[in-house]
């Protein structure tokens, strides 16, 4: 009987972004929800707020404040049902810590889902060098202390983050990577995006949400630095910028070896026409989902050492400093031309297996179930 009760518990997911938003963290969280829904009922209270309005999507500070306020009110309005039906809540990142503290105070256990960890990430948030930055550093330190002290389990996206967390946390830790089940290598679907032409034979793609300062800076680096340097030595390479606000920030530009596509929901359509994925980040953080998408879609990746953290090792991932980034792209372009433009199917298949959703979802459900049963 106890086992039956445990298996039918509701899990609260405390999240600060709308699931309609197109970015890596939302994709990852959606996969987390999909995996847990195989066995549990996952309730995402914040979606009630986001269904009412899209007005706050553009301001993350305002949105985060309103989400926390909404979640706190929601918890008190549903307190009796939460106590009766909920055994665990998943705290998705540091931006919902206050509702999580309230949930914990009512005796409901917390599983932490961590996408970024450490002072290097906290310092990378573009808040200037004044009191706001110091306040955020203290806030992040408080969040990490809460995770280490009160989490019954921790979910992380990569092996290297697991190693770092296990040093500091006594609770069990599982790797649930950003999962990809791409059909790109076998896809015969038509793509109507017009960014290819007869003048270029190598296409390098950067995907991101460019409303975020770190992604915006990467796009600026590619457009104003890398693309110009590359053009001087090879006019057949073209750079493709894809994602939220890319057209808003760069749509006015007219550069012969740069294409700005804006939001593209069918990214496989883009990847099928590109050979190189780009990730020139200089911001330390968690696992970069764009790298995984690049690799599993059969692209080479040129990325900085910071971008390679948490990614499964692959001969298709070329690590380069920013100073040598354009040279690295030129070298990979020559490699692609010498091998032809055929996708590297065998390596992509190996990486897809590692990031398989079904395999990792099964492990995650088993991990959560074990923690849940131990509490009875």
Secondary structure, DSSP 4 states (H G I P E B T S, - for coil): -HHHHHHT-EEEEE-SS-TTS-SHHHHHHHHHHHHHTTTSEEE-TTHHHHTT-STTTT-HHHHHHHHHHHHHHHHHHTHHHHHHHEEEEEEESGGGHHHHHHHHHTT-EEEEEES--SHHHHHHS---SSHHHHHHHHHHHHHHHHHHHHEEEEEESSHHHHHHHHHH--SEEEE--------GGG-----------TT-SEEEEEE--TTSHHHHHHHHHIIIIIHHHHHHH-TTEEEEEESTTHHHHHTT---TTEEEEE--S-HHHHHTT-SEEEE------S--HHHHHHHHTT-EEEE-TGGGTTPPP-TTEEE--STTHHHHHHHHHHHHHHH-S---HHHHHHHHHHT-HHHHHHHHHHHHHHHHHHT-
